[in-house]
Amino acid sequence: MSNKEQQAAVLDATKRASEQWQLAFNSGDAAGCAAQYEANAVMQAKPFGTFTGTTEIQAFWQKLIDDGFADVEYLGTSIKVVDETRAILTANWKMNKAHGVIHQELWVLQEDGTAKLREDDFEAIG
């Protein structure tokens, strides 16, 4: 596979994985959200705190879902392929009870061809 083809594969996997995360959240499926993260991923959710690993990350999303947050939508999404295995997604986001900024989602291509989040840095503004 050429470098250009490999970068296209990273981009496609990142788009698919991001869509899966959004679908899981909008379905009220915190486990499905957490499944899009690597086992030792780090999520910085300003102003809520830092969550490490899929258990803590799933608990965070479950609380938000339980508190009635829903209907996430990404706006102005940008995905930049960093190298043959990594891409960075940035966007604005909104949901029914909040909005904010995704400063950086670092998606990493896995051995099975899917992408998972290694780092998630976002902020809720309101």
ROLUMLUM-85055 format. One record per atom (N, C-alpha, C, O): y, x, z; atom name. Coordinates in nm, 2 decimals. Atoms other than C-alpha are relative to their C-alpha. Layout:
% residues N
Y | X | Z | CA
...
//
This chain:
% residues 126
-0.12 | 0.09 | 0.00 | N
0.00 | 0.00 | 0.00 | CA
0.12 | 0.09 | 0.00 | C
0.13 | 0.18 | 0.08 | O
-0.12 | -0.08 | 0.00 | N
0.34 | 0.14 | -0.09 | CA
0.09 | -0.03 | 0.12 | C
0.07 | -0.13 | 0.19 | O
-0.10 | 0.02 | -0.11 | N
0.62 | 0.18 | 0.16 | CA
0.07 | -0.14 | -0.01 | C
0.09 | -0.21 | 0.09 | O
-0.07 | 0.13 | 0.03 | N
0.80 | -0.12 | 0.00 | CA
-0.09 | -0.11 | 0.03 | C
-0.04 | -0.21 | 0.09 | O
0.10 | 0.10 | -0.03 | N
0.49 | -0.33 | 0.02 | CA
-0.02 | -0.02 | 0.15 | C
-0.04 | -0.13 | 0.20 | O
0.03 | 0.01 | -0.14 | N
0.43 | -0.24 | 0.38 | CA
0.12 | -0.06 | 0.07 | C
0.10 | -0.14 | 0.17 | O
-0.12 | 0.06 | -0.06 | N
0.79 | -0.32 | 0.47 | CA
0.01 | -0.15 | -0.02 | C
0.05 | -0.23 | 0.06 | O
0.01 | 0.14 | 0.03 | N
0.75 | -0.66 | 0.30 | CA
-0.10 | -0.07 | 0.09 | C
-0.08 | -0.18 | 0.13 | O
0.10 | 0.06 | -0.09 | N
0.44 | -0.72 | 0.50 | CA
0.05 | -0.01 | 0.15 | C
0.02 | -0.11 | 0.21 | O
-0.06 | 0.00 | -0.14 | N
0.63 | -0.64 | 0.83 | CA
0.10 | -0.12 | 0.00 | C
0.10 | -0.20 | 0.10 | O
-0.10 | 0.11 | 0.01 | N
0.91 | -0.88 | 0.72 | CA
-0.07 | -0.14 | 0.00 | C
-0.04 | -0.23 | 0.08 | O
0.07 | 0.13 | 0.01 | N
0.66 | -1.16 | 0.63 | CA
-0.07 | -0.03 | 0.14 | C
-0.06 | -0.15 | 0.18 | O
0.07 | 0.03 | -0.13 | N
0.46 | -1.12 | 0.96 | CA
0.10 | -0.04 | 0.11 | C
0.08 | -0.12 | 0.19 | O
-0.11 | 0.03 | -0.10 | N
0.79 | -1.12 | 1.16 | CA
0.05 | -0.15 | -0.02 | C
0.06 | -0.22 | 0.08 | O
-0.05 | 0.13 | 0.03 | N
0.91 | -1.44 | 0.99 | CA
-0.11 | -0.10 | 0.05 | C
-0.07 | -0.20 | 0.12 | O
0.11 | 0.09 | -0.04 | N
0.57 | -1.61 | 1.05 | CA
-0.01 | -0.01 | 0.15 | C
-0.02 | -0.12 | 0.21 | O
0.01 | 0.00 | -0.14 | N
0.55 | -1.51 | 1.41 | CA
0.12 | -0.06 | 0.07 | C
0.10 | -0.14 | 0.17 | O
-0.12 | 0.06 | -0.06 | N
0.91 | -1.61 | 1.49 | CA
-0.01 | -0.16 | -0.02 | C
0.02 | -0.23 | 0.07 | O
0.02 | 0.14 | 0.02 | N
0.84 | -1.95 | 1.33 | CA
-0.11 | -0.06 | 0.10 | C
-0.09 | -0.17 | 0.15 | O
0.11 | 0.04 | -0.09 | N
0.52 | -1.98 | 1.54 | CA
0.06 | -0.02 | 0.14 | C
0.03 | -0.11 | 0.22 | O
-0.06 | 0.01 | -0.13 | N
0.72 | -1.91 | 1.86 | CA
0.09 | -0.12 | 0.01 | C
0.08 | -0.20 | 0.11 | O
-0.09 | 0.11 | 0.00 | N
0.98 | -2.17 | 1.77 | CA
-0.08 | -0.13 | 0.01 | C
-0.05 | -0.23 | 0.08 | O
0.09 | 0.12 | 0.00 | N
0.71 | -2.43 | 1.69 | CA
-0.06 | -0.02 | 0.14 | C
-0.07 | -0.14 | 0.19 | O
0.07 | 0.01 | -0.13 | N
0.53 | -2.36 | 2.02 | CA
0.11 | -0.05 | 0.10 | C
0.08 | -0.14 | 0.18 | O
-0.11 | 0.04 | -0.09 | N
0.86 | -2.39 | 2.22 | CA
0.03 | -0.15 | -0.02 | C
0.04 | -0.23 | 0.08 | O
-0.04 | 0.13 | 0.04 | N
0.95 | -2.71 | 2.04 | CA
-0.11 | -0.11 | 0.03 | C
-0.09 | -0.23 | 0.03 | O
0.12 | 0.08 | -0.03 | N
0.60 | -2.85 | 2.11 | CA
-0.02 | 0.00 | 0.16 | C
-0.12 | -0.07 | 0.20 | O
0.02 | 0.00 | -0.15 | N
0.64 | -2.78 | 2.49 | CA
-0.12 | 0.09 | 0.04 | C
-0.18 | 0.06 | 0.14 | O
0.12 | -0.08 | -0.02 | N
0.37 | -2.51 | 2.47 | CA
0.04 | 0.14 | 0.04 | C
0.05 | 0.23 | -0.04 | O
-0.04 | -0.13 | -0.06 | N
0.47 | -2.22 | 2.70 | CA
-0.11 | 0.11 | -0.03 | C
-0.07 | 0.22 | -0.05 | O
0.10 | -0.10 | 0.03 | N
0.13 | -2.05 | 2.65 | CA
0.01 | 0.05 | -0.15 | C
-0.01 | 0.16 | -0.18 | O
-0.02 | -0.04 | 0.14 | N
0.19 | -2.06 | 2.27 | CA
0.12 | 0.09 | -0.02 | C
0.12 | 0.18 | -0.10 | O
-0.11 | -0.09 | 0.00 | N
0.53 | -1.90 | 2.33 | CA
-0.04 | 0.14 | 0.04 | C
-0.02 | 0.24 | -0.02 | O
0.04 | -0.13 | -0.05 | N
0.38 | -1.62 | 2.54 | CA
-0.10 | 0.07 | -0.09 | C
-0.10 | 0.19 | -0.09 | O
0.10 | -0.06 | 0.09 | N
0.10 | -1.56 | 2.28 | CA
0.07 | 0.08 | -0.11 | C
0.01 | 0.16 | -0.17 | O
-0.07 | -0.07 | 0.10 | N
0.37 | -1.43 | 2.05 | CA
0.06 | 0.14 | 0.05 | C
0.13 | 0.21 | -0.02 | O
-0.04 | -0.12 | -0.06 | N
0.44 | -1.14 | 2.29 | CA
-0.12 | 0.10 | 0.02 | C
-0.23 | 0.05 | 0.04 | O
0.10 | -0.10 | -0.04 | N
0.25 | -0.81 | 2.34 | CA
-0.03 | -0.02 | 0.15 | C
0.06 | -0.06 | 0.22 | O
0.04 | 0.01 | -0.14 | N
0.06 | -0.79 | 2.67 | CA
0.10 | 0.05 | 0.10 | C
0.12 | -0.01 | 0.20 | O
-0.10 | -0.07 | -0.09 | N
0.32 | -0.56 | 2.83 | CA
0.14 | -0.01 | -0.05 | C
0.23 | 0.07 | -0.02 | O
-0.14 | 0.02 | 0.05 | N
0.63 | -0.70 | 2.65 | CA
0.10 | -0.01 | 0.11 | C
0.07 | -0.05 | 0.23 | O
-0.11 | 0.02 | -0.10 | N
0.96 | -0.69 | 2.83 | CA
0.11 | -0.10 | -0.06 | C
0.15 | -0.08 | -0.18 | O
-0.10 | 0.10 | 0.04 | N
1.20 | -0.99 | 2.80 | CA
0.12 | 0.01 | 0.10 | C
0.10 | -0.02 | 0.22 | O
-0.13 | 0.00 | -0.08 | N
1.56 | -0.96 | 2.92 | CA
0.07 | -0.13 | -0.04 | C
0.12 | -0.15 | -0.15 | O
-0.06 | 0.14 | 0.02 | N
1.69 | -1.32 | 2.95 | CA
0.12 | -0.01 | 0.09 | C
0.12 | -0.05 | 0.20 | O
-0.12 | 0.00 | -0.08 | N
2.05 | -1.30 | 3.06 | CA
0.05 | -0.15 | 0.01 | C
0.04 | -0.22 | -0.09 | O
-0.02 | -0.07 | -0.13 | N
2.16 | -1.43 | 3.31 | CA
-0.12 | -0.02 | 0.09 | C
-0.11 | 0.00 | 0.21 | O
0.11 | 0.04 | -0.08 | N
1.81 | -1.52 | 3.43 | CA
-0.08 | 0.12 | 0.06 | C
-0.13 | 0.11 | 0.18 | O
0.07 | -0.12 | -0.05 | N
1.65 | -1.17 | 3.47 | CA
-0.08 | 0.06 | -0.10 | C
-0.08 | 0.03 | -0.22 | O
0.09 | -0.08 | 0.08 | N
1.39 | -0.94 | 3.33 | CA
-0.14 | -0.04 | 0.03 | C
-0.18 | -0.05 | 0.15 | O
0.14 | 0.05 | -0.02 | N
1.03 | -1.06 | 3.28 | CA
-0.09 | 0.10 | -0.08 | C
-0.06 | 0.13 | -0.20 | O
0.09 | -0.09 | 0.06 | N
0.75 | -0.82 | 3.20 | CA
-0.14 | -0.05 | 0.00 | C
-0.20 | -0.10 | 0.10 | O
0.14 | 0.05 | 0.02 | N
0.41 | -0.91 | 3.06 | CA
-0.01 | -0.15 | -0.03 | C
0.08 | -0.22 | 0.01 | O
0.01 | 0.13 | 0.04 | N
0.29 | -1.23 | 2.92 | CA
-0.01 | -0.11 | 0.11 | C
0.03 | -0.22 | 0.09 | O
0.00 | 0.10 | -0.11 | N
0.22 | -1.40 | 3.26 | CA
0.14 | -0.04 | 0.04 | C
0.17 | -0.15 | 0.06 | O
-0.14 | 0.02 | -0.04 | N
0.58 | -1.36 | 3.37 | CA
0.08 | -0.08 | -0.11 | C
0.16 | -0.17 | -0.08 | O
-0.07 | 0.06 | 0.12 | N
0.71 | -1.45 | 3.02 | CA
-0.04 | -0.15 | -0.01 | C
0.04 | -0.24 | -0.03 | O
0.05 | 0.14 | 0.01 | N
0.49 | -1.77 | 3.01 | CA
0.06 | -0.08 | 0.11 | C
0.10 | -0.19 | 0.08 | O
-0.05 | 0.08 | -0.11 | N
0.61 | -1.88 | 3.35 | CA
0.15 | -0.03 | -0.02 | C
0.19 | -0.14 | 0.01 | O
-0.15 | 0.03 | 0.03 | N
0.98 | -1.84 | 3.24 | CA
0.01 | -0.11 | -0.10 | C
0.09 | -0.21 | -0.08 | O
-0.01 | 0.10 | 0.10 | N
0.92 | -2.05 | 2.93 | CA
-0.05 | -0.14 | 0.05 | C
0.01 | -0.24 | 0.02 | O
0.05 | 0.13 | -0.05 | N
0.72 | -2.31 | 3.12 | CA
0.11 | -0.06 | 0.09 | C
0.12 | -0.19 | 0.08 | O
-0.11 | 0.06 | -0.08 | N
1.01 | -2.35 | 3.37 | CA
0.11 | -0.06 | -0.09 | C
0.15 | -0.17 | -0.06 | O
-0.10 | 0.05 | 0.09 | N
1.26 | -2.40 | 3.09 | CA
-0.05 | -0.13 | -0.06 | C
0.02 | -0.23 | -0.07 | O
0.06 | 0.12 | 0.06 | N
1.03 | -2.66 | 2.92 | CA
-0.01 | -0.11 | 0.11 | C
0.03 | -0.22 | 0.08 | O
0.01 | 0.10 | -0.11 | N
0.97 | -2.83 | 3.26 | CA
0.14 | -0.06 | 0.04 | C
0.15 | -0.17 | 0.08 | O
-0.14 | 0.04 | -0.03 | N
1.35 | -2.84 | 3.31 | CA
0.06 | -0.08 | -0.11 | C
0.18 | -0.12 | -0.10 | O
-0.05 | 0.09 | 0.10 | N
1.39 | -3.04 | 2.99 | CA
0.06 | 0.07 | -0.12 | C
0.12 | 0.00 | -0.21 | O
-0.06 | -0.07 | 0.11 | N
1.50 | -2.77 | 2.75 | CA
-0.10 | -0.01 | -0.12 | C
-0.22 | 0.00 | -0.11 | O
0.08 | 0.03 | 0.12 | N
1.38 | -2.84 | 2.39 | CA
0.09 | 0.03 | -0.12 | C
0.21 | 0.05 | -0.12 | O
-0.07 | 0.00 | 0.13 | N
1.47 | -2.83 | 2.02 | CA
0.07 | 0.13 | -0.03 | C
0.19 | 0.13 | -0.07 | O
-0.06 | -0.13 | 0.03 | N
1.54 | -2.46 | 1.98 | CA
0.02 | 0.01 | -0.15 | C
-0.07 | -0.03 | -0.23 | O
-0.02 | -0.03 | 0.14 | N
1.69 | -2.36 | 1.65 | CA
0.08 | 0.13 | -0.01 | C
0.17 | 0.15 | 0.06 | O
-0.07 | -0.13 | 0.03 | N
1.79 | -2.02 | 1.52 | CA
0.10 | -0.02 | -0.11 | C
0.08 | -0.09 | -0.21 | O
-0.11 | 0.01 | 0.10 | N
2.12 | -1.98 | 1.33 | CA
0.04 | 0.13 | -0.04 | C
0.05 | 0.22 | 0.04 | O
-0.05 | -0.13 | 0.05 | N
2.23 | -1.70 | 1.11 | CA
-0.10 | 0.12 | 0.03 | C
-0.06 | 0.23 | 0.06 | O
0.10 | -0.10 | -0.03 | N
1.90 | -1.51 | 1.15 | CA
0.01 | 0.12 | -0.09 | C
0.02 | 0.10 | -0.22 | O
0.01 | -0.12 | 0.07 | N
1.89 | -1.15 | 1.04 | CA
-0.13 | 0.08 | 0.04 | C
-0.15 | 0.09 | 0.16 | O
0.11 | -0.08 | -0.03 | N
1.57 | -0.95 | 1.02 | CA
0.01 | 0.13 | -0.08 | C
0.02 | 0.13 | -0.20 | O
-0.01 | -0.14 | 0.06 | N
1.59 | -0.57 | 0.96 | CA
-0.13 | 0.07 | 0.02 | C
-0.17 | 0.09 | 0.14 | O
0.12 | -0.08 | -0.01 | N
1.27 | -0.38 | 0.89 | CA
0.04 | 0.14 | 0.04 | C
0.12 | 0.21 | -0.03 | O
-0.03 | -0.13 | -0.06 | N
1.29 | -0.06 | 1.10 | CA
-0.08 | 0.11 | -0.07 | C
-0.03 | 0.22 | -0.11 | O
0.10 | -0.10 | 0.05 | N
0.98 | 0.12 | 0.97 | CA
-0.12 | -0.08 | -0.05 | C
-0.12 | -0.20 | -0.07 | O
0.12 | 0.07 | 0.06 | N
0.63 | 0.04 | 0.85 | CA
-0.08 | -0.09 | 0.10 | C
-0.17 | -0.16 | 0.06 | O
0.07 | 0.09 | -0.10 | N
0.53 | -0.15 | 1.17 | CA
0.10 | -0.08 | 0.08 | C
0.06 | -0.17 | 0.16 | O
-0.10 | 0.06 | -0.09 | N
0.86 | -0.27 | 1.33 | CA
0.11 | -0.07 | -0.08 | C
0.16 | -0.02 | -0.18 | O
-0.12 | 0.07 | 0.05 | N
1.14 | -0.52 | 1.26 | CA
0.08 | -0.05 | 0.12 | C
0.02 | -0.08 | 0.22 | O
-0.09 | 0.05 | -0.10 | N
1.44 | -0.63 | 1.46 | CA
0.06 | -0.13 | -0.05 | C
0.12 | -0.14 | -0.16 | O
-0.06 | 0.13 | 0.03 | N
1.55 | -1.00 | 1.46 | CA
0.12 | -0.02 | 0.09 | C
0.11 | 0.00 | 0.21 | O
-0.12 | 0.05 | -0.08 | N
1.90 | -1.11 | 1.57 | CA
0.04 | -0.13 | -0.06 | C
0.01 | -0.17 | -0.17 | O
-0.04 | 0.14 | 0.04 | N
2.04 | -1.46 | 1.56 | CA
0.08 | -0.06 | 0.11 | C
0.09 | -0.01 | 0.22 | O
-0.05 | 0.09 | -0.10 | N
2.24 | -1.72 | 1.74 | CA
-0.11 | -0.10 | 0.02 | C
-0.19 | -0.13 | -0.07 | O
0.09 | 0.11 | -0.02 | N
2.04 | -2.00 | 1.89 | CA
0.06 | -0.11 | 0.07 | C
0.16 | -0.10 | 0.14 | O
-0.04 | 0.12 | -0.08 | N
2.09 | -2.35 | 2.02 | CA
-0.12 | -0.08 | 0.03 | C
-0.22 | -0.08 | -0.04 | O
0.10 | 0.10 | -0.03 | N
1.88 | -2.61 | 2.19 | CA
0.08 | -0.11 | 0.07 | C
0.20 | -0.11 | 0.07 | O
-0.06 | 0.12 | -0.05 | N
1.94 | -2.94 | 2.35 | CA
0.10 | 0.02 | 0.12 | C
0.20 | -0.05 | 0.14 | O
-0.08 | -0.01 | -0.12 | N
2.09 | -2.81 | 2.68 | CA
0.06 | 0.14 | 0.01 | C
0.11 | 0.17 | 0.12 | O
-0.05 | -0.14 | -0.01 | N
2.20 | -2.45 | 2.60 | CA
0.02 | 0.05 | -0.14 | C
-0.03 | 0.00 | -0.24 | O
-0.01 | -0.07 | 0.13 | N
2.30 | -2.21 | 2.33 | CA
0.03 | 0.15 | 0.04 | C
0.06 | 0.18 | 0.16 | O
-0.02 | -0.14 | -0.04 | N
2.33 | -1.83 | 2.31 | CA
-0.02 | 0.09 | -0.12 | C
-0.01 | 0.05 | -0.24 | O
0.02 | -0.11 | 0.09 | N
2.26 | -1.51 | 2.13 | CA
-0.13 | 0.07 | 0.02 | C
-0.16 | 0.11 | 0.13 | O
0.11 | -0.10 | -0.01 | N
1.95 | -1.31 | 2.05 | CA
0.06 | 0.13 | -0.04 | C
0.09 | 0.16 | -0.16 | O
-0.05 | -0.13 | 0.03 | N
2.07 | -0.96 | 2.08 | CA
-0.10 | 0.09 | -0.07 | C
-0.06 | 0.16 | -0.17 | O
0.10 | -0.07 | 0.07 | N
1.74 | -0.81 | 1.97 | CA
-0.14 | -0.05 | 0.04 | C
-0.17 | -0.06 | 0.16 | O
0.15 | 0.02 | -0.01 | N
1.38 | -0.92 | 1.92 | CA
-0.06 | 0.11 | -0.08 | C
-0.05 | 0.12 | -0.20 | O
0.08 | -0.10 | 0.06 | N
1.16 | -0.62 | 1.85 | CA
-0.14 | -0.05 | -0.03 | C
-0.22 | -0.06 | 0.06 | O
0.13 | 0.05 | 0.04 | N
0.86 | -0.74 | 1.65 | CA
-0.08 | 0.12 | -0.05 | C
-0.03 | 0.20 | -0.13 | O
0.08 | -0.11 | 0.04 | N
0.57 | -0.50 | 1.60 | CA
-0.13 | -0.05 | -0.06 | C
-0.19 | -0.14 | -0.01 | O
0.12 | 0.04 | 0.07 | N
0.29 | -0.54 | 1.35 | CA
-0.12 | 0.05 | 0.07 | C
-0.13 | 0.16 | 0.12 | O
0.13 | -0.03 | -0.07 | N
-0.05 | -0.56 | 1.51 | CA
-0.11 | 0.04 | -0.10 | C
-0.09 | 0.02 | -0.22 | O
0.11 | -0.04 | 0.08 | N
-0.38 | -0.44 | 1.38 | CA
-0.06 | -0.11 | -0.09 | C
-0.11 | -0.09 | -0.20 | O
0.05 | 0.12 | 0.08 | N
-0.47 | -0.79 | 1.26 | CA
0.10 | -0.05 | -0.10 | C
0.07 | -0.15 | -0.17 | O
-0.10 | 0.04 | 0.10 | N
-0.16 | -0.81 | 1.04 | CA
0.10 | -0.10 | 0.05 | C
0.20 | -0.13 | -0.02 | O
-0.10 | 0.08 | -0.06 | N
0.03 | -1.04 | 1.28 | CA
0.11 | 0.08 | 0.06 | C
0.09 | 0.20 | 0.08 | O
-0.11 | -0.07 | -0.08 | N
0.36 | -0.95 | 1.45 | CA
0.01 | -0.06 | 0.14 | C
-0.01 | -0.18 | 0.15 | O
-0.02 | 0.05 | -0.13 | N
0.42 | -0.98 | 1.82 | CA
0.13 | 0.07 | 0.06 | C
0.17 | 0.18 | 0.01 | O
-0.12 | -0.05 | -0.06 | N
0.73 | -0.93 | 2.03 | CA
-0.04 | 0.11 | 0.11 | C
-0.12 | 0.09 | 0.19 | O
0.02 | -0.11 | -0.09 | N
0.74 | -0.60 | 2.22 | CA
0.12 | 0.00 | 0.10 | C
0.11 | 0.02 | 0.22 | O
-0.12 | 0.01 | -0.08 | N
1.10 | -0.65 | 2.34 | CA
0.08 | -0.12 | -0.04 | C
0.09 | -0.15 | -0.16 | O
-0.08 | 0.13 | 0.03 | N
1.31 | -0.97 | 2.36 | CA
0.12 | 0.01 | 0.09 | C
0.11 | 0.00 | 0.21 | O
-0.12 | -0.01 | -0.07 | N
1.67 | -0.94 | 2.46 | CA
0.10 | -0.11 | -0.05 | C
0.15 | -0.11 | -0.16 | O
-0.08 | 0.11 | 0.04 | N
1.87 | -1.27 | 2.46 | CA
0.09 | -0.04 | 0.11 | C
0.06 | -0.01 | 0.23 | O
-0.09 | 0.05 | -0.10 | N
2.15 | -1.44 | 2.64 | CA
0.03 | -0.15 | -0.02 | C
0.05 | -0.19 | -0.13 | O
-0.04 | 0.14 | 0.00 | N
2.22 | -1.80 | 2.73 | CA
0.15 | 0.00 | 0.03 | C
0.19 | 0.05 | 0.14 | O
-0.14 | 0.00 | -0.02 | N
2.59 | -1.87 | 2.70 | CA
0.04 | -0.14 | 0.06 | C
0.14 | -0.14 | 0.14 | O
-0.04 | 0.13 | -0.05 | N
2.60 | -2.24 | 2.79 | CA
-0.12 | -0.10 | 0.00 | C
-0.10 | -0.21 | 0.04 | O
//
